Amino acid sequence: MLSKNPSAFHLARRAARMNPSIIREILKVTEKPGILSMAGGLPSSDTFPVAELKAACDRVLTQNPREALQYAASEGFAPLREWVAARSAALGMTVSPDQVLITSGSQQGLDLVGKILCDAGAPVAVETPTYLGALQAFTPYEPIFASLESDEQGVSPAALARLPHDAPGTRFAYLLPNYQNPTGRVMSAGRREEAVAAARAAGVPIVEDNPYGDLWFDEPPLPSLSSLWPEGSIYLGSFSKVLTPGFRLGYMIAPPELYPKLLQAKQAADLHTPGFNQRVVYEVVREGFLDQHVPRIRALYKANRDAMAEAIKQHLPAGCEWQMPKGGMFFWIRLPAGLDAMALLPKAVDAGIAFVPGAAFYAASPDPRALRLSFVTLTPSQIGEGVAILGRVLREAMDGSAEHAP
């Protein structure tokens, strides 16, 4: 007789802590015809430099086919690491190529950080709210999350200073200073200096994630947090938002004493990031292509941002709280009292739009009234149509709440 046991496998404790990404689940819904998705943090496919990538593929396969298709160094393609090190000077950093580790997207960098720095029960400090993918990456290593008070300028220096008392033994503080996902906020120069000084005094290293730093609209980003405390910081960067996410190419910059352990964790994970992809990207960027390409992305995204801001002003009901993002890809909106973004999502999808409820971005005490809108994958007219639909859904929910009020 066959056993009724559904599986012979016994899951590790860390596996029980893994949860699906709500964003990925929502994206499945948006595949339905006619849905205007403002949910996913996807770059616009109109920005992908297809011709340049095709030409670079041809050059790599013509000039170095065997090397490009062979196993490669775990550290990454040396010329690309040199390019990253030189490029980091624009953010005030002085970096050796030996500090650069090429990763399979910056998401892998988060996983490697968790693997070598997190222990079960050890605190990890995060902003409120923070990037959902980082919470997913760190969670399997069983840390305790310490949610840091944050405002429109980012993390509170006072909250960082209190970590030795509030969360003794905190392994690191995970911070996104530029056009943060999900809020779009950017840290001011003064806040950066205060935050780094507080973290240094508290003995809490910084993991700085900067996937959106090149996507500024009004003024270029300020020096990185890592430039203010290089020996106490890990810096994560990505090519996904400025070239293409499909190549899954990111990088880490780490202090020399930490680099060997990150490298060992990388070797255990996947041996190396695809060498062909690295060589192709290097061929594209080596002679300054990004200096012409990224401004075009900025112009497109800024026009979309302005269209969404105008639509929000015109269509969303009074009581919605939001700020104009100065870069990046997102608006963060807090709904009027009494509304729950998660509960409203099915109604919004039925009406033809999708967003991401904000509760998923909190390590603790989620705000049910928050939601995130992406403005980069739709046209200005589609943005206007989508925000108008959202406004109708919100007003109907508010009218329904008023009808049922005692």
C-alpha positions as CSV (number, residue, x, y, z in Angstrom):
1,M,0.0,0.0,0.0
2,L,1.3,3.4,-0.9
3,S,2.3,5.7,1.9
4,K,0.0,8.7,2.5
5,N,3.0,10.8,3.5
6,P,3.1,13.7,1.0
7,S,6.9,13.9,1.1
8,A,9.9,12.0,2.4
9,F,11.8,15.2,2.8
10,H,12.3,17.0,6.2
11,L,12.7,20.7,5.6
12,A,15.4,22.7,7.3
13,R,14.3,25.2,9.9
14,R,15.4,28.1,7.6
15,A,13.2,26.8,4.8
16,A,10.1,27.4,7.0
17,R,11.1,31.0,7.2
18,M,11.0,31.5,3.5
19,N,7.9,33.2,2.0
20,P,6.9,34.1,-1.6
21,S,7.4,37.6,-2.7
22,I,4.1,39.4,-2.7
23,I,5.4,41.5,-5.6
24,R,6.1,38.4,-7.7
25,E,2.6,37.0,-6.8
26,I,1.0,40.3,-7.9
27,L,3.0,40.2,-11.1
28,K,1.3,36.9,-12.0
29,V,-2.1,38.7,-11.7
30,T,-0.9,41.5,-13.9
31,E,-0.4,39.1,-16.8
32,K,-4.1,39.1,-17.3
33,P,-5.1,41.1,-20.4
34,G,-6.0,44.7,-19.8
35,I,-4.4,45.2,-16.4
36,L,-2.5,48.4,-16.0
37,S,0.3,47.4,-13.7
38,M,1.9,49.9,-11.4
39,A,3.1,47.1,-9.2
40,G,6.5,45.7,-10.3
41,G,9.7,47.5,-9.9
42,L,10.7,46.6,-13.5
43,P,12.7,49.0,-15.6
44,S,11.1,50.1,-18.8
45,S,12.0,47.7,-21.6
46,D,12.1,50.7,-23.9
47,T,15.4,51.6,-22.2
48,F,17.2,48.4,-23.0
49,P,20.1,49.1,-25.4
50,V,19.4,46.1,-27.7
51,A,21.6,47.2,-30.6
52,E,24.6,47.9,-28.4
53,L,24.2,44.6,-26.5
54,K,23.8,42.7,-29.8
55,A,27.0,44.3,-31.2
56,A,28.8,43.6,-28.0
57,C,27.7,39.9,-28.1
58,D,29.1,39.7,-31.6
59,R,32.4,41.2,-30.6
60,V,32.8,38.9,-27.6
61,L,32.0,35.8,-29.6
62,T,34.3,36.9,-32.4
63,Q,37.3,38.0,-30.4
64,N,37.3,35.7,-27.3
65,P,34.7,33.0,-27.8
66,R,36.4,30.2,-25.8
67,E,37.3,32.4,-22.8
68,A,33.8,33.9,-22.8
69,L,32.1,30.5,-22.8
70,Q,34.4,28.8,-20.3
71,Y,34.2,28.8,-16.5
72,A,35.5,32.1,-15.1
73,A,37.1,33.6,-12.0
74,S,34.8,33.7,-9.0
75,E,35.9,37.3,-8.3
76,G,34.6,38.4,-11.7
77,F,36.0,39.6,-15.1
78,A,39.1,41.7,-14.2
79,P,38.5,44.6,-16.6
80,L,34.9,44.9,-15.4
81,R,36.0,45.0,-11.8
82,E,38.5,47.7,-12.7
83,W,35.7,49.7,-14.4
84,V,33.5,49.4,-11.3
85,A,36.4,50.5,-9.0
86,A,37.1,53.6,-11.2
87,R,33.4,54.5,-11.5
88,S,32.9,54.5,-7.7
89,A,35.1,57.6,-7.5
90,A,32.0,59.6,-8.7
91,L,30.4,58.7,-5.3
92,G,33.5,59.8,-3.3
93,M,34.9,56.3,-2.9
94,T,38.5,55.2,-3.3
95,V,38.3,51.5,-4.2
96,S,40.8,48.9,-5.4
97,P,39.6,46.4,-8.0
98,D,40.5,43.7,-5.4
99,Q,37.6,44.9,-3.3
100,V,35.1,44.4,-6.1
101,L,33.1,41.1,-6.4
102,I,30.8,40.7,-9.4
103,T,27.5,39.1,-8.4
104,S,24.5,37.6,-10.0
105,G,22.5,40.8,-9.5
106,S,22.7,42.8,-6.4
107,Q,20.1,40.5,-4.9
108,Q,22.8,37.8,-4.7
109,G,25.0,40.4,-2.8
110,L,22.2,40.6,-0.2
111,D,22.2,36.8,0.2
112,L,26.0,36.7,0.5
113,V,25.9,39.3,3.2
114,G,23.2,37.3,5.1
115,K,25.2,34.2,4.7
116,I,28.4,35.5,6.3
117,L,27.1,38.1,8.8
118,C,23.8,36.8,10.1
119,D,23.4,34.3,12.9
120,A,20.2,32.9,14.4
121,G,18.9,35.4,16.9
122,A,21.4,38.1,16.1
123,P,19.9,41.5,15.3
124,V,19.9,43.1,11.8
125,A,18.8,46.8,11.6
126,V,16.6,47.9,8.7
127,E,14.8,51.1,7.8
128,T,11.1,51.5,8.2
129,P,9.9,50.6,5.6
130,T,12.6,48.8,3.7
131,Y,13.3,46.8,0.5
132,L,11.2,43.6,0.6
133,G,13.9,41.6,-1.3
134,A,16.4,42.3,1.5
135,L,14.0,41.0,4.1
136,Q,13.6,37.9,2.0
137,A,17.4,37.5,1.6
138,F,18.2,37.9,5.2
139,T,15.3,36.0,6.8
140,P,16.5,32.4,6.1
141,Y,19.6,33.1,8.2
142,E,17.3,33.7,11.2
143,P,18.2,37.2,12.4
144,I,16.0,39.3,14.6
145,F,15.1,42.5,12.7
146,A,15.4,45.8,14.5
147,S,13.2,48.3,12.7
148,L,14.8,51.8,12.7
149,E,12.7,54.9,12.9
150,S,12.7,56.7,9.6
151,D,11.3,59.9,8.1
152,E,11.2,61.6,4.7
153,Q,15.1,61.9,4.8
154,G,15.7,58.3,5.7
155,V,16.9,56.5,8.7
156,S,17.0,58.3,12.1
157,P,20.5,58.8,13.4
158,A,19.1,58.7,16.9
159,A,17.7,55.2,16.2
160,L,21.1,54.1,15.0
161,A,22.8,55.5,18.1
162,R,20.4,53.5,20.3
163,L,21.2,50.2,18.8
164,P,23.7,49.1,21.4
165,H,20.9,49.5,24.0
166,D,17.9,48.5,21.9
167,A,19.4,45.6,19.9
168,P,22.8,44.6,21.4
169,G,25.1,42.8,19.0
170,T,23.5,44.2,15.8
171,R,25.4,42.7,12.9
172,F,24.8,45.6,10.4
173,A,22.4,48.3,9.4
174,Y,20.9,47.8,5.9
175,L,20.4,51.3,4.3
176,L,19.2,52.6,0.9
177,P,20.2,56.3,0.8
178,N,19.2,57.1,-2.8
179,Y,15.5,57.0,-4.0
180,Q,14.7,54.2,-1.7
181,N,12.6,51.2,-2.6
182,P,9.7,51.5,-1.6
183,T,9.4,55.2,-0.5
184,G,11.5,57.0,-3.1
185,R,13.1,59.1,-0.4
186,V,16.7,60.3,-0.5
187,M,19.0,61.1,2.4
188,S,20.3,64.6,2.7
189,A,24.0,65.4,3.1
190,G,23.6,66.2,6.7
191,R,21.5,63.1,7.4
192,R,24.2,60.9,5.7
193,E,26.9,62.3,7.9
194,E,24.9,62.0,11.1
195,A,23.8,58.5,10.3
196,V,27.2,57.2,9.5
197,A,28.6,58.9,12.6
198,A,25.9,57.3,14.7
199,A,26.5,53.9,13.2
200,R,30.3,54.2,13.7
201,A,29.9,55.2,17.3
202,A,27.5,52.4,17.9
203,G,29.9,49.9,16.3
204,V,27.3,48.8,13.7
205,P,28.6,48.3,10.1
206,I,26.6,49.6,7.2
207,V,25.4,47.6,4.2
208,E,24.6,50.3,1.6
209,D,22.3,49.3,-1.3
210,N,22.3,51.7,-4.3
211,P,20.5,50.2,-7.3
212,Y,18.7,53.5,-8.2
213,G,21.5,56.1,-7.7
214,D,21.9,56.8,-11.4
215,L,18.2,57.5,-11.8
216,W,18.2,61.1,-10.5
217,F,15.9,63.7,-12.0
218,D,16.8,67.0,-10.4
219,E,20.3,66.8,-9.1
220,P,22.9,64.0,-8.9
221,P,23.2,61.9,-5.7
222,L,25.4,62.9,-2.8
223,P,28.6,61.0,-1.8
224,S,27.9,57.4,-0.7
225,L,27.6,56.3,2.9
226,S,30.5,54.0,2.2
227,S,32.7,56.9,1.3
228,L,32.2,58.3,4.8
229,W,33.2,55.0,6.5
230,P,34.9,52.7,4.0
231,E,36.3,50.2,6.5
232,G,32.9,49.8,8.0
233,S,30.7,49.5,4.9
234,I,29.7,47.1,2.2
235,Y,28.4,48.7,-1.0
236,L,26.0,47.0,-3.4
237,G,25.5,48.2,-7.0
238,S,23.7,46.9,-10.1
239,F,23.6,47.1,-13.9
240,S,19.9,46.1,-13.9
241,K,18.4,49.6,-13.9
242,V,20.8,51.2,-16.3
243,L,21.3,48.4,-18.9
244,T,19.1,45.3,-18.5
245,P,18.0,43.1,-15.6
246,G,18.0,40.0,-17.8
247,F,21.8,39.7,-17.6
248,R,21.6,39.5,-13.7
249,L,24.7,41.5,-13.2
250,G,25.5,43.3,-9.9
251,Y,28.5,43.9,-7.7
252,M,29.8,44.4,-4.2
253,I,32.5,46.6,-2.8
254,A,33.8,45.3,0.5
255,P,36.6,46.0,3.0
256,P,39.7,43.9,2.2
257,E,39.4,41.9,5.5
258,L,35.8,40.9,4.7
259,Y,36.3,40.2,1.0
260,P,37.7,36.6,1.3
261,K,34.6,35.3,3.2
262,L,32.3,36.9,0.7
263,L,34.2,35.3,-2.1
264,Q,34.0,31.9,-0.4
265,A,30.3,32.3,0.0
266,K,30.0,33.3,-3.7
267,Q,32.0,30.2,-4.8
268,A,29.7,28.0,-2.7
269,A,26.6,29.6,-4.3
270,D,27.4,29.5,-8.0
271,L,31.2,29.4,-8.6
272,H,31.0,32.6,-10.6
273,T,28.7,35.0,-12.3
274,P,28.3,34.2,-16.0
275,G,31.5,35.2,-17.7
276,F,29.9,35.8,-21.1
277,N,27.4,38.3,-19.5
278,Q,30.3,40.2,-17.8
279,R,32.3,40.5,-21.0
280,V,29.3,41.7,-23.0
281,V,28.5,44.4,-20.4
282,Y,32.1,45.5,-20.2
283,E,32.2,45.9,-24.0
284,V,29.1,48.1,-23.8
285,V,30.2,50.3,-20.9
286,R,34.0,50.5,-21.4
287,E,34.1,53.6,-23.6
288,G,31.5,55.7,-21.8
289,F,28.2,54.5,-23.2
290,L,26.4,55.0,-19.9
291,D,27.2,58.7,-19.9
292,Q,25.0,59.0,-23.0
293,H,22.5,56.3,-22.3
294,V,21.5,57.0,-18.7
295,P,20.4,60.6,-19.3
296,R,17.9,59.2,-21.8
297,I,16.5,56.9,-19.1
298,R,16.3,59.8,-16.7
299,A,14.4,61.9,-19.2
300,L,11.8,59.2,-19.8
301,Y,11.3,58.4,-16.1
302,K,11.1,62.0,-15.1
303,A,8.3,62.6,-17.7
304,N,6.5,59.6,-16.3
305,R,7.0,60.8,-12.7
306,D,5.6,64.2,-13.6
307,A,2.6,62.5,-15.2
308,M,1.9,60.4,-12.1
309,A,2.3,63.4,-9.8
310,E,-0.3,65.3,-11.8
311,A,-2.6,62.3,-11.9
312,I,-2.4,61.9,-8.2
313,K,-3.2,65.5,-7.6
314,Q,-6.2,65.3,-9.9
315,H,-7.7,61.9,-9.1
316,L,-6.8,60.6,-5.6
317,P,-9.1,61.7,-2.8
318,A,-8.2,64.1,-0.1
319,G,-6.4,62.6,2.8
320,C,-3.8,60.7,0.7
321,E,-0.2,61.5,1.8
322,W,2.7,61.4,-0.6
323,Q,5.9,63.2,-1.6
324,M,7.4,63.9,-5.0
325,P,10.3,61.5,-5.6
326,K,13.5,63.1,-6.8
327,G,14.6,60.0,-8.6
328,G,14.1,56.3,-8.8
329,M,11.0,54.5,-9.9
330,F,8.3,54.8,-7.2
331,F,5.7,56.8,-5.4
332,W,4.8,55.9,-1.8
333,I,1.3,56.7,-0.9
334,R,-0.5,56.6,2.5
335,L,-4.2,56.2,2.2
336,P,-6.8,58.0,4.2
337,A,-7.7,56.6,7.6
338,G,-9.8,53.5,7.6
339,L,-8.5,52.1,4.3
340,D,-6.5,48.9,3.9
341,A,-4.3,48.7,0.8
342,M,-4.2,44.9,0.9
343,A,-7.9,44.5,1.2
344,L,-8.4,47.0,-1.7
345,L,-6.0,45.2,-4.0
346,P,-8.5,42.6,-5.4
347,K,-11.0,45.4,-6.1
348,A,-8.3,47.4,-7.9
349,V,-7.3,44.4,-10.0
350,D,-11.0,43.8,-10.9
351,A,-11.1,47.4,-12.0
352,G,-8.1,47.0,-14.2
353,I,-5.0,48.2,-12.2
354,A,-2.4,46.7,-9.8
355,F,-0.2,48.2,-7.1
356,V,1.9,46.8,-4.2
357,P,0.4,47.0,-0.7
358,G,2.9,48.6,1.5
359,A,2.6,46.2,4.5
360,A,5.1,43.8,2.8
361,F,7.9,46.3,3.2
362,Y,7.9,46.4,7.0
363,A,10.0,44.1,9.2
364,A,7.5,44.7,12.0
365,S,4.3,46.7,12.6
366,P,3.2,47.1,9.0
367,D,1.2,50.1,7.9
368,P,-2.0,48.8,6.3
369,R,-2.7,52.2,4.7
370,A,0.5,52.3,2.6
371,L,1.0,51.3,-1.0
372,R,3.7,51.6,-3.7
373,L,3.1,52.7,-7.3
374,S,5.8,52.3,-10.0
375,F,5.7,54.9,-12.8
376,V,8.3,53.7,-15.3
377,T,6.7,50.9,-17.3
378,L,3.5,52.7,-18.4
379,T,3.1,55.6,-20.8
380,P,1.9,59.0,-19.4
381,S,-1.6,58.4,-20.7
382,Q,-1.7,55.0,-19.2
383,I,-0.5,56.4,-15.9
384,G,-3.3,58.9,-15.9
385,E,-5.8,56.2,-16.7
386,G,-4.5,53.9,-14.0
387,V,-4.4,56.5,-11.3
388,A,-7.9,57.6,-12.2
389,I,-9.1,54.0,-11.7
390,L,-7.3,53.9,-8.4
391,G,-9.0,57.1,-7.3
392,R,-12.4,55.6,-8.1
393,V,-11.6,52.4,-6.1
394,L,-10.5,54.5,-3.1
395,R,-13.6,56.7,-3.2
396,E,-15.9,53.7,-3.5
397,A,-14.2,52.2,-0.5
398,M,-14.5,55.5,1.5
399,D,-18.2,55.8,0.6
400,G,-18.8,52.2,1.6
401,S,-17.1,52.8,4.9
402,A,-19.2,55.9,5.5
403,E,-22.4,54.0,4.8
404,H,-21.5,51.3,7.4
405,A,-20.3,53.8,10.0
406,P,-22.4,53.7,13.2
